[in-house]
Amino acid sequence: MHSQLKIVYWKGERFWLGKFVDHPEIMSQGETIAELEENLRDAYREMLLEDVPPEFRVKDIAL
């Protein structure tokens, strides 16, 4: 099943820029709108930690 999320996007000086409406902290860019969309998909997957194996560990770190 594929879910859909809305993005807001605009043309910058060199690249198309965009972010998810419901997750504005996830932002990306691309030379084309298609590349922007793919980059946003990748960024969303990373934020969801989809590529983390089942044997993961969690640790707090100071900033």
N, C-alpha and C positions, 0 to 999 in steps of 0.2 A: 504494500500500500504506500502510495506517495502522498505526502502532505504538501500543502502549498502555503507559502508565506508571502505577504506583500513586501515589495521593496520600494524605496524612493531612490531615484537616481538622477544624475545631472552630468552635463559635459563640463569638465574642468578645462584648464589650459591645454593639457596634453592627453588626459585620460578620462574615461567615463568613471564616475565615482558613485557609490551607492551604499545603502545600509538597509537592514530590515526594519520595518515599521515597528514591529513588536519587540525587537531586540536591537535598539539603536547602537548598542555597544559593539555590534558586529558590523564592521565597515570594510569595504575593499575597493579595488579599482581594476580597470581593464582597458586595453586599447580599443576593444569593441564591446558592444552591449553583451554579446554572447560570452566573451571572455569575462566580463564583469559578473555575469550570472554564475558562471562556473566557479569563479574565485569566491563569490559569496557562499555558494553551496559548500565549498571546501572549508571556508572559515566557520560556517555553521556546524559542520561535522566535527571540526576540531574543538569547538566550544562545547559540544555534547560529549566529548571524549569517546566517540565511537571506535576509535582505533586502540583503545586501552585494553590490554589482555585481561582475562579473568583474574590473574594472579597479581593484581596491582596493589600498591601500598599508598597510604595517605600520610602526609606529614605537614605540620604547620611550620612556616618559616617567617622570620621577621622581615619587614620591609623597611 
